[in-house]
Amino acid sequence: MSVRTAAKLYDMSPTTIINWKKDISIKPIVRAPRKIPNDALKQDITDYPDAYYYERAARLGCSKSGVEAAMKAKIKYCFARVQGESYARVPDFIRTNVSKSY
């Protein structure tokens, strides 16, 4: 049976059948971890305050989206201070790095 007739018989793309003929095994999905320890993130922020997310991800051994989520969760109180809320809500490691120009 040819690939074209099998594709018509099973109502699927011929490319799918060709790929199955090459390798039918299921390939594992490899992802970088998304969780970052708080103390490691604090240390990285104090050591490299102007670093990009992808640079932090390379140093911390995780994904860029994991760094984005952690930074959003940890630093969202920084902007609360700007809007007049209590300065006590800002975490200690951010107080020293917050610019007064807001």
DSSP file with accessible surface (Angstrom, degrees, kcal/mol):
  #  RESIDUE AA STRUCTURE BP1 BP2  ACC     N-H-->O    O-->H-N    N-H-->O    O-->H-N    TCO  KAPPA ALPHA  PHI   PSI    X-CA   Y-CA   Z-CA
    1    1 A M              0   0  173      0, 0.0     2,-0.1     0, 0.0     0, 0.0   0.000 360.0 360.0 360.0 134.1    0.0    0.0    0.0
    2    2 A S     >  -     0   0   63      1,-0.1     4,-2.2     4,-0.0     5,-0.2  -0.334 360.0-111.0 -82.6 168.8    1.4    3.4   -0.9
    3    3 A V  H  > S+     0   0   33      1,-0.2     4,-2.5     2,-0.2     5,-0.2   0.899 116.4  52.9 -65.9 -40.2    1.5    6.4    1.4
    4    4 A R  H  > S+     0   0  197      2,-0.2     4,-2.2     1,-0.2    -1,-0.2   0.918 110.5  45.2 -65.6 -42.8   -1.1    8.2   -0.6
    5    5 A T  H  > S+     0   0   70      2,-0.2     4,-2.5     1,-0.2    -1,-0.2   0.897 113.4  50.4 -69.8 -35.7   -3.6    5.4   -0.5
    6    6 A A  H  X S+     0   0   13     -4,-2.2     4,-2.6     2,-0.2    -2,-0.2   0.899 109.6  51.7 -66.3 -38.4   -3.0    4.9    3.2
    7    7 A A  H  X>S+     0   0    6     -4,-2.5     5,-2.1     1,-0.2     4,-0.6   0.908 113.1  44.2 -64.5 -41.5   -3.5    8.6    3.8
    8    8 A K  H  <5S+     0   0  180     -4,-2.2     3,-0.4     3,-0.2    -2,-0.2   0.904 113.3  51.6 -68.7 -39.0   -6.8    8.6    1.9
    9    9 A L  H  <5S+     0   0  108     -4,-2.5    -2,-0.2     1,-0.2    -1,-0.2   0.922 120.1  33.0 -64.1 -43.4   -7.9    5.4    3.7
   10   10 A Y  H  <5S-     0   0  151     -4,-2.6    -1,-0.2    -5,-0.2    -2,-0.2   0.388 107.3-124.2 -96.1   3.2   -7.2    6.7    7.2
   11   11 A D  T  <5 +     0   0  149     -4,-0.6     2,-0.3    -3,-0.4    -3,-0.2   0.948  68.6 115.7  54.1  57.2   -8.2   10.3    6.3
   12   12 A M  S   <S-     0   0   67     -5,-2.1    -1,-0.2    -6,-0.1    -2,-0.1  -0.912  71.5 -75.9-143.9 172.8   -4.9   11.9    7.4
   13   13 A S     >  -     0   0   55     -2,-0.3     4,-1.4     1,-0.1     3,-0.4  -0.453  30.0-133.5 -72.8 142.0   -2.0   13.8    5.9
   14   14 A P  H  > S+     0   0   56      0, 0.0     4,-2.4     0, 0.0     5,-0.2   0.844 106.9  62.5 -63.1 -29.5    0.6   11.8    3.9
   15   15 A T  H  > S+     0   0   87      1,-0.2     4,-2.5     2,-0.2     5,-0.2   0.889  99.4  54.3 -62.8 -37.7    3.3   13.7    5.8
   16   16 A T  H  > S+     0   0   51     -3,-0.4     4,-2.1     2,-0.2    -1,-0.2   0.932 109.1  47.2 -62.0 -43.6    2.1   12.1    9.1
   17   17 A I  H  X S+     0   0   21     -4,-1.4     4,-2.1     2,-0.2    -2,-0.2   0.911 111.2  51.2 -67.0 -39.2    2.4    8.7    7.7
   18   18 A I  H  X S+     0   0   76     -4,-2.4     4,-1.7     1,-0.2    -1,-0.2   0.922 110.3  49.6 -62.8 -42.6    5.9    9.4    6.3
   19   19 A N  H  X S+     0   0   82     -4,-2.5     4,-2.4     1,-0.2    -1,-0.2   0.882 109.5  51.9 -64.5 -37.5    6.9   10.7    9.8
   20   20 A W  H  < S+     0   0  132     -4,-2.1    -1,-0.2     1,-0.2    -2,-0.2   0.870 106.5  53.8 -66.3 -36.4    5.5    7.6   11.4
   21   21 A K  H  < S+     0   0  156     -4,-2.1    -1,-0.2     1,-0.2    -2,-0.2   0.863 110.5  47.7 -65.8 -33.7    7.5    5.4    9.0
   22   22 A K  H  < S-     0   0  161     -4,-1.7     2,-0.3     1,-0.3    -2,-0.2   0.959 136.9 -13.4 -70.0 -53.0   10.7    7.2   10.0
   23   23 A D     <  -     0   0   78     -4,-2.4    -1,-0.3    -5,-0.1    -2,-0.1  -0.845  52.8-177.9-156.5 115.7   10.2    7.0   13.8
   24   24 A I        +     0   0  130     -2,-0.3    -4,-0.1    -3,-0.2    -3,-0.1   0.531  50.4 112.8 -94.4  -6.7    7.0    6.1   15.6
   25   25 A S  S    S-     0   0   64      1,-0.1     2,-0.5    -5,-0.1    -2,-0.0  -0.295  73.9-110.9 -68.6 151.7    8.2    6.6   19.1
   26   26 A I        -     0   0  163      1,-0.0    -1,-0.1     0, 0.0    -2,-0.1  -0.710  30.7-137.7 -83.7 126.9    6.8    9.4   21.3
   27   27 A K        -     0   0  129     -2,-0.5     2,-0.1     1,-0.1    -1,-0.0  -0.689  17.4-120.6 -89.1 132.9    9.4   12.1   21.9
   28   28 A P        -     0   0  112      0, 0.0     2,-0.6     0, 0.0    -1,-0.1  -0.423  21.3-122.9 -71.5 146.7    9.6   13.5   25.4
   29   29 A I        -     0   0  126     -2,-0.1     2,-0.6     2,-0.0     0, 0.0  -0.813  23.8-154.4 -90.4 121.1    9.0   17.2   25.8
   30   30 A V        +     0   0  134     -2,-0.6     2,-0.4     0, 0.0     0, 0.0  -0.868  20.5 170.9-101.6 119.8   12.0   18.8   27.5
   31   31 A R        -     0   0  202     -2,-0.6     3,-0.1    32,-0.0    -2,-0.0  -0.951  33.8-116.2-127.9 150.4   11.3   22.0   29.4
   32   32 A A        -     0   0   48     -2,-0.4    30,-0.1     1,-0.1    31,-0.1  -0.529  46.1 -95.5 -77.9 148.2   13.3   24.2   31.7
   33   33 A P        -     0   0   81      0, 0.0    30,-1.7     0, 0.0    33,-0.2  -0.336  28.7-158.0 -65.4 147.1   12.0   24.4   35.3
   34   34 A R        +     0   0  147     28,-0.2     2,-0.3    32,-0.1    36,-0.2   0.653  63.2  89.3-100.0 -21.3    9.8   27.4   36.0
   35   35 A K        -     0   0  191     34,-0.0    32,-0.1    35,-0.0    31,-0.1  -0.644  55.3-168.6 -83.9 139.1   10.1   27.6   39.8
   36   36 A I        -     0   0   23     -2,-0.3     2,-0.1    30,-0.2    25,-0.0  -0.985  26.2-114.4-126.5 132.0   12.9   29.7   41.2
   37   37 A P     >  -     0   0   81      0, 0.0     4,-2.1     0, 0.0     5,-0.2  -0.393  24.0-129.7 -63.7 140.4   14.0   29.8   44.9
   38   38 A N  H  > S+     0   0   83      1,-0.2     4,-2.7     2,-0.2     5,-0.2   0.901 105.6  50.2 -59.7 -44.6   13.3   33.2   46.5
   39   39 A D  H  > S+     0   0  116      1,-0.2     4,-2.3     2,-0.2    -1,-0.2   0.876 109.6  51.2 -67.5 -33.2   16.8   33.6   47.9
   40   40 A A  H  > S+     0   0   36      2,-0.2     4,-2.2     1,-0.2    -1,-0.2   0.911 111.8  47.4 -68.2 -39.0   18.4   32.8   44.6
   41   41 A L  H  X S+     0   0    1     -4,-2.1     4,-2.5     2,-0.2    -2,-0.2   0.923 111.3  51.1 -67.1 -41.9   16.3   35.4   42.9
   42   42 A K  H  X S+     0   0   94     -4,-2.7     4,-2.3     1,-0.2     5,-0.2   0.927 111.2  48.0 -58.7 -46.2   17.0   38.0   45.6
   43   43 A Q  H  X S+     0   0  107     -4,-2.3     4,-2.4     1,-0.2     5,-0.2   0.907 111.7  49.6 -63.8 -40.0   20.8   37.4   45.2
   44   44 A D  H  X S+     0   0   10     -4,-2.2     4,-2.7     2,-0.2    -1,-0.2   0.894 110.4  50.6 -67.8 -37.1   20.6   37.6   41.4
   45   45 A I  H  < S+     0   0   11     -4,-2.5    -2,-0.2     1,-0.2    -1,-0.2   0.915 113.3  45.0 -66.8 -41.0   18.6   40.9   41.6
   46   46 A T  H  < S+     0   0   58     -4,-2.3    -2,-0.2    -5,-0.2    -1,-0.2   0.882 118.0  43.6 -71.9 -34.5   21.1   42.4   44.0
   47   47 A D  H  < S+     0   0   84     -4,-2.4    -2,-0.2     1,-0.2    -1,-0.2   0.884 130.8  21.2 -75.6 -39.6   24.1   41.2   42.0
   48   48 A Y    ><  +     0   0  115     -4,-2.7     3,-1.3    -5,-0.2    -1,-0.2  -0.674  66.7 166.5-130.7  78.3   22.7   42.2   38.5
   49   49 A P  T 3  S+     0   0   73      0, 0.0    -1,-0.1     0, 0.0    -3,-0.1   0.787  79.5  45.2 -68.9 -23.4   20.0   44.8   38.9
   50   50 A D  T 3  S+     0   0  152      2,-0.0    -5,-0.1    -5,-0.0     2,-0.1   0.180  84.4 130.4-105.4  19.5   19.9   45.7   35.2
   51   51 A A    <   -     0   0   19     -3,-1.3     2,-0.1    -7,-0.2    -3,-0.0  -0.350  56.2-119.5 -76.8 150.9   19.9   42.2   33.7
   52   52 A Y     >  -     0   0  147      1,-0.1     4,-2.1    -2,-0.1     5,-0.2  -0.448  27.6-108.8 -79.8 163.3   17.5   41.0   31.1
   53   53 A Y  H  > S+     0   0   94      1,-0.2     4,-2.6     2,-0.2     5,-0.2   0.896 118.8  52.2 -61.3 -41.8   15.1   38.0   31.8
   54   54 A Y  H  > S+     0   0  137      1,-0.2     4,-1.8     2,-0.2    -1,-0.2   0.852 108.7  51.4 -68.1 -29.1   17.0   35.7   29.5
   55   55 A E  H  > S+     0   0   66      2,-0.2     4,-2.0    -3,-0.2    -1,-0.2   0.920 111.3  46.9 -70.1 -42.8   20.2   36.5   31.2
   56   56 A R  H  X S+     0   0    6     -4,-2.1     4,-2.8     1,-0.2     5,-0.2   0.901 110.3  53.9 -62.9 -40.8   18.7   35.7   34.6
   57   57 A A  H  X>S+     0   0    7     -4,-2.6     5,-1.8     1,-0.2     4,-1.2   0.901 107.9  49.7 -62.3 -39.2   17.2   32.5   33.2
   58   58 A A  H  <5S+     0   0   83     -4,-1.8    -1,-0.2     1,-0.2    -2,-0.2   0.910 114.7  44.3 -66.7 -40.0   20.6   31.4   32.0
   59   59 A R  H  <5S+     0   0   97     -4,-2.0    -2,-0.2     1,-0.2    -1,-0.2   0.884 118.8  41.9 -71.5 -38.0   22.2   32.1   35.4
   60   60 A L  H  <5S-     0   0   47     -4,-2.8    -1,-0.2    -5,-0.2    -2,-0.2   0.550 107.2-123.3 -88.4  -8.8   19.4   30.5   37.5
   61   61 A G  T  <5S+     0   0   50     -4,-1.2     2,-0.2     1,-0.2    -3,-0.2   0.907  73.1 101.0  71.3  41.8   18.9   27.5   35.2
   62   62 A C  S   <S-     0   0   14     -5,-1.8    -1,-0.2    -6,-0.1   -28,-0.2  -0.765  75.3 -71.3-140.2-171.6   15.3   28.0   34.4
   63   63 A S     >  -     0   0   24    -30,-1.7     4,-1.7    -2,-0.2     5,-0.1  -0.463  34.5-120.8 -87.6 160.0   13.0   29.4   31.7
   64   64 A K  H  > S+     0   0  105      1,-0.2     4,-2.4     2,-0.2     5,-0.1   0.896 115.6  53.4 -65.0 -38.0   12.6   33.0   30.7
   65   65 A S  H  > S+     0   0   48      1,-0.2     4,-2.4     2,-0.2    -1,-0.2   0.836 104.8  55.7 -68.0 -30.0    8.9   32.8   31.4
   66   66 A G  H  > S+     0   0    1      2,-0.2     4,-2.2     1,-0.2    -1,-0.2   0.899 108.2  47.5 -66.4 -39.5    9.7   31.4   34.9
   67   67 A V  H  X S+     0   0    0     -4,-1.7     4,-2.9     2,-0.2     5,-0.3   0.921 111.0  52.1 -66.4 -41.6   11.9   34.5   35.6
   68   68 A E  H  X S+     0   0   68     -4,-2.4     4,-2.3     1,-0.2    -2,-0.2   0.934 111.5  46.2 -60.3 -45.1    9.1   36.8   34.3
   69   69 A A  H  X S+     0   0   49     -4,-2.4     4,-2.2     2,-0.2    -1,-0.2   0.908 114.4  47.5 -65.3 -41.5    6.5   35.1   36.6
   70   70 A A  H  X S+     0   0   15     -4,-2.2     4,-2.4     2,-0.2     5,-0.2   0.913 112.4  48.7 -67.3 -42.0    8.8   35.2   39.6
   71   71 A M  H  X S+     0   0   21     -4,-2.9     4,-2.4     2,-0.2     5,-0.2   0.900 111.2  50.6 -65.0 -39.6    9.8   38.9   39.1
   72   72 A K  H  X S+     0   0  166     -4,-2.3     4,-1.0    -5,-0.3    -2,-0.2   0.925 113.7  44.9 -63.9 -42.0    6.1   39.8   38.7
   73   73 A A  H  < S+     0   0   51     -4,-2.2    -2,-0.2     1,-0.2     4,-0.2   0.876 120.1  39.9 -69.5 -36.6    5.2   38.1   41.9
   74   74 A K  H  < S+     0   0   59     -4,-2.4     3,-0.2    -5,-0.2    -2,-0.2   0.786 121.8  37.4 -85.5 -28.1    8.1   39.5   43.9
   75   75 A I  H >X S+     0   0   35     -4,-2.4     3,-1.8    -5,-0.2     4,-0.6   0.481  82.7  96.8-109.4   1.3    8.3   43.0   42.6
   76   76 A K  H >X S+     0   0  118     -4,-1.0     4,-0.6     1,-0.3     3,-0.6   0.822  80.9  61.1 -63.8 -24.8    4.7   44.0   42.2
   77   77 A Y  H 3> S+     0   0   78     -3,-0.2     4,-1.2     1,-0.2    -1,-0.3   0.692  87.7  74.1 -74.8 -15.1    4.7   45.7   45.6
   78   78 A C  H <> S+     0   0    7     -3,-1.8     4,-0.8     1,-0.2     3,-0.3   0.903  98.6  45.0 -62.0 -39.5    7.4   48.1   44.3
   79   79 A F  H <X S+     0   0  108     -4,-0.6     4,-1.3    -3,-0.6    -1,-0.2   0.720 100.9  67.7 -80.7 -18.4    4.8   49.9   42.3
   80   80 A A  H  <>S+     0   0   11     -4,-0.6     5,-2.2     1,-0.2    -1,-0.2   0.875  96.4  56.3 -65.8 -33.9    2.3   49.9   45.2
   81   81 A R  H ><5S+     0   0   59     -4,-1.2     3,-1.4    -3,-0.3    -1,-0.2   0.887 102.6  55.0 -63.8 -37.1    4.7   52.3   47.0
   82   82 A V  H 3<5S+     0   0   66     -4,-0.8    -1,-0.2     1,-0.3    -2,-0.2   0.885 103.4  55.2 -65.1 -36.0    4.6   54.7   44.1
   83   83 A Q  T 3<5S-     0   0  157     -4,-1.3    -1,-0.3     1,-0.1    -2,-0.2   0.302 127.4 -95.3 -85.5  11.8    0.8   54.8   44.3
   84   84 A G  T < 5S+     0   0   67     -3,-1.4    -3,-0.2     1,-0.2    -2,-0.1   0.552  78.0 137.4  94.5   7.2    0.9   55.9   48.0
   85   85 A E      < -     0   0   86     -5,-2.2    -1,-0.2     1,-0.2     0, 0.0  -0.259  65.8 -59.8 -80.6 176.4    0.6   52.6   49.7
   86   86 A S    >   -     0   0   69      1,-0.1     3,-1.0     2,-0.1     4,-0.2  -0.228  34.1-143.5 -61.7 136.8    2.6   51.5   52.8
   87   87 A Y  G >  S+     0   0   92      1,-0.2     3,-1.3     2,-0.2    -1,-0.1   0.742  97.0  72.0 -70.6 -19.7    6.4   51.3   52.3
   88   88 A A  G 3  S+     0   0   72      1,-0.3    -1,-0.2    -7,-0.0     4,-0.1   0.732  85.8  65.0 -70.2 -19.8    6.3   48.3   54.6
   89   89 A R  G <  S+     0   0  111     -3,-1.0    -1,-0.3   -12,-0.1    -2,-0.2   0.676  81.3  92.8 -76.3 -16.7    4.7   46.2   51.9
   90   90 A V  S <  S-     0   0    1     -3,-1.3     5,-0.1    -4,-0.2   -15,-0.1  -0.653  87.6-114.4 -79.0 126.4    7.9   46.5   49.7
   91   91 A P    >>  -     0   0   37      0, 0.0     4,-1.7     0, 0.0     3,-1.2  -0.240  23.3-115.5 -60.1 151.5   10.2   43.6   50.3
   92   92 A D  H 3> S+     0   0  115      1,-0.3     4,-1.0     2,-0.2    -2,-0.0   0.871 112.2  54.9 -58.4 -41.2   13.6   44.4   51.9
   93   93 A F  H 34 S+     0   0   29      1,-0.2     4,-0.3     2,-0.2    -1,-0.3   0.725 110.4  47.7 -72.1 -14.8   15.7   43.5   49.0
   94   94 A I  H X> S+     0   0    9     -3,-1.2     4,-1.2     2,-0.1     3,-0.9   0.805  96.8  70.2 -91.1 -30.8   13.8   45.8   46.7
   95   95 A R  H 3< S+     0   0   72     -4,-1.7     3,-0.4     1,-0.3    -2,-0.2   0.871 100.5  47.6 -54.1 -38.6   13.8   48.8   49.0
   96   96 A T  T 3< S+     0   0  110     -4,-1.0    -1,-0.3     1,-0.2    -2,-0.1   0.774 115.7  44.3 -75.3 -24.0   17.5   49.3   48.4
   97   97 A N  T <4 S+     0   0   73     -3,-0.9     2,-0.4    -4,-0.3    -1,-0.2   0.470  85.1 111.0-100.7  -1.2   17.2   49.0   44.6
   98   98 A V     <  -     0   0   16     -4,-1.2     2,-0.2    -3,-0.4    -4,-0.0  -0.575  65.7-131.6 -78.9 129.6   14.1   51.2   44.1
   99   99 A S    >   -     0   0   60     -2,-0.4     3,-0.6     1,-0.1    -2,-0.1  -0.535   2.3-141.8 -77.8 145.2   14.8   54.4   42.3
  100  100 A K  T 3  S+     0   0  150      1,-0.2    -1,-0.1    -2,-0.2    -2,-0.0   0.419  84.5  88.9 -85.9   2.4   13.4   57.6   43.8
  101  101 A S  T 3         0   0  104      1,-0.2    -1,-0.2     0, 0.0    -2,-0.0   0.445 360.0 360.0 -83.9   2.6   12.6   59.0   40.4
  102  102 A Y    <         0   0  146     -3,-0.6    -1,-0.2     0, 0.0    -2,-0.1   0.716 360.0 360.0 -68.8 360.0    9.1   57.5   40.2
